[in-house]
Every structure is written in C-alpha cells, then in structure tokens.
Amino acid sequence: MSSNDKPRLLPTGNCWCGCGREVGLGKFFAQGHDKTAESALIALKYEASVPHFLHAHGYGPQHSVTGDAVDKAGWEQCNECETKPGYRGAKASVAKHKRLYHPKEK
C-alpha cells in the first residue's frame, strides 16, 4: 500500500476515542472527542509536546505545517491580513476569520 492509498475507514456507531459512547450515523467521534483522541496520542507518542510531534514529522520554524496545509491539503490563506503570511485554515475557518477581522464596509 503506497502512502496515498489510505484504508477506507468506516464509522462503527461508537466513538473512536475509545470512550464507548454511541455516536450518530456517519460520525467517528462524539462532539469534541476527536481533539481528546488527538491530545491523548500526542501525550503517548510525543511526550505531550506539540513541538516534539511537529518535529517528528519534519515541521517547525524551518518548515511550515500550515504552509504545507495550504499547498497540499486544501487549506486557504487570508490575503487581507496585514501580516504575511495571513491567517491560514480550512475554507470555513478563513471565511469566519474574514467576517470577524476584515468586515466589508458598506
């Protein structure tokens, strides 16, 4: 299996963090439990350190994880920010950022 061939994951009806809670149709996690699972994995594998996690995957000040997300994962960057690079995130997150911080004058 190449790195681009990811297995097809199917929701099971139970939260994937392992709490045992039932979740709705098509969901992997109870609300907020995706972040709980992410934090638990970082605690287990990277000494509860996001910098260690980023470094293990080749990211840090020398190689931007958010820049790669824009270039390779469909994230967007706000072009209205004074600082460069501008705010980066998923499309909906950048849209919310623009509404809050760069409202159009009427």
C-alpha positions in Angstrom: 0.0 0.0 0.0 1.5 3.4 -1.0 1.4 6.4 1.2 -1.5 7.8 -1.0 -3.5 4.6 -0.6 -5.2 5.0 2.7 -7.6 2.4 4.0 -11.3 3.3 3.8 -12.4 3.9 7.4 -16.0 3.3 8.4 -17.8 4.7 11.4 -18.9 2.0 13.7 -21.6 3.8 15.7 -19.2 4.1 18.7 -16.7 7.0 19.4 -13.3 6.3 18.1 -11.6 7.9 21.1 -12.4 4.7 22.9 -14.9 6.1 25.4 -17.6 3.7 24.3 -20.2 6.5 23.7 -22.6 5.9 20.8 -22.4 8.4 18.0 -24.7 9.4 15.2 -24.8 7.9 11.8 -21.7 8.6 9.8 -19.7 10.0 12.7 -16.4 8.8 14.1 -16.4 10.8 17.3 -18.7 12.3 20.0 -18.5 16.1 20.0 -15.0 17.2 21.0 -13.7 13.7 21.3 -11.6 14.0 18.1 -9.4 16.6 19.9 -9.3 14.4 23.0 -8.1 11.5 21.0 -5.5 13.7 19.2 -4.2 15.0 22.5 -4.0 11.5 24.0 -2.0 10.3 21.0 0.4 13.3 21.3 0.7 12.5 25.0 1.5 8.9 24.4 3.9 9.2 21.4 5.4 12.7 21.8 5.7 13.4 25.5 2.6 15.5 25.4 4.5 18.0 23.3 3.2 19.5 20.1 6.7 20.8 19.2 8.0 17.2 19.5 5.1 16.0 17.4 5.8 18.6 14.7 9.5 17.9 14.7 8.9 14.2 14.4 7.1 14.9 11.1 9.6 17.4 9.8 7.9 20.6 10.8 8.9 23.6 12.8 10.2 27.2 12.2 12.2 25.9 9.2 9.2 24.1 7.5 5.7 25.4 8.0 3.0 22.9 8.7 0.3 25.5 7.9 2.1 26.4 4.6 2.1 22.8 3.6 -1.6 22.5 4.5 -2.3 25.4 2.2 -0.2 23.9 -0.6 -1.2 20.3 -0.3 -4.3 19.9 1.8 -6.8 22.4 0.5 -6.4 25.0 3.3 -6.7 28.6 2.4 -4.8 31.8 3.5 -6.3 35.2 4.2 -4.9 37.7 1.7 -6.4 40.6 3.6 -4.2 40.3 6.7 -1.5 42.9 7.1 0.9 40.4 8.4 2.3 37.8 5.9 1.5 35.1 5.7 -2.1 35.8 6.6 -4.3 33.7 8.8 -4.4 30.0 7.5 -7.1 27.4 7.9 -9.8 25.4 6.4 -12.1 27.3 4.0 -14.9 27.8 6.6 -12.4 28.9 9.2 -10.8 31.5 6.9 -14.3 32.8 5.9 -15.1 33.2 9.6 -11.8 35.0 10.2 -12.5 37.4 7.3 -16.0 38.2 8.7 -14.6 38.9 12.1 -11.4 40.8 11.3 -11.9 42.2 7.8 -15.6 43.1 7.5 -16.6 44.8 4.3 -17.5 48.4 4.7 -21.0 49.3 3.5 
